[in-house]
Amino acid sequence: MTATAQPGKKKQVRDMFDGIARRYDFLNGFLSLGTDRRWRRKAVRQLEKTRPARIIDIATGTGDLALELLRLRPSRIVGVDISARMLEIGKQKIVKAGVQEVITLQEGDSEQLDFADMSFDAATVAFGVRNFENVNKGLSEMARVLKPGGQAVILEFAQPERFPVRQLYNFYFNRVLPFLGRVISGNPHAYSYLPRSVGEFPYGDGFLEIMRHAGFSDTKYISLSFGIAAIYTGIRN
């Protein structure tokens, strides 16, 4: 009897986000009490000094960060994601906002970006790096498509370490959030995957080290909301 091969992480992530796409935006705001919007605005502010003209937003999902990046008045924003259904919703939002001449969303693999070397002035990711099948490869691709001196800004969940934030966070993230997410989204696995993926992902100095190996220098991170999330920045060598 031949064992059935397990699908790769890439396919699992694509299927999961396709399945929850319709409720994704609502759940993000509801489960984070609106904090996700403030975090994205802070991430965009990291690019205010350089005002990049061309930006790639990797793992763009429904385009929330891409839309927030409009504050910088870039000439072009390209959002890439592997979930076709998430992109469908994002395209509807972009048309509704009337900014389709600036923002383009397209299906694509973060580890095999379909762009020439040095195509962008900045690269962003919000809550997507931990979903990469190969984090090193994904970050190296990000560095490849950036111009030398181009900036990467990565917003990702972290793990608070101080008492009692850590205990409250773990209770909410491992008990409350999966239950509410399952009930509202109708997907029994998606919001159980979230705490598991965060728990397995390196954060803080550990993630900065991975960025440096991928081709970034001047790497830094800013802790958000008592360590619940972090913004990582780096400059392409």
Secondary structure, 3 states (H helix, E strand, C coil): CCCCCCCCHHHHHHHHHHHHHHHHHHHHHHHHCCHHHHHHHHHHHCCCCCCCCEEEEECCCCCHHHHHHHHHCCCEEEEEECCHHHHHHHHHHHHHHCCCCCEEEEECCCCCCCCCCCCEEEEEEECCHHHCCCHHHHHHHHHHHEEEEEEEEEEEECCCCCCCHHHHHHHHHHHHHHHHHHHHHCCCCHHHHHHHHHHHCCCCHHHHHHHHHCCEEEEEEEEEHHHCEEEEEEEEC
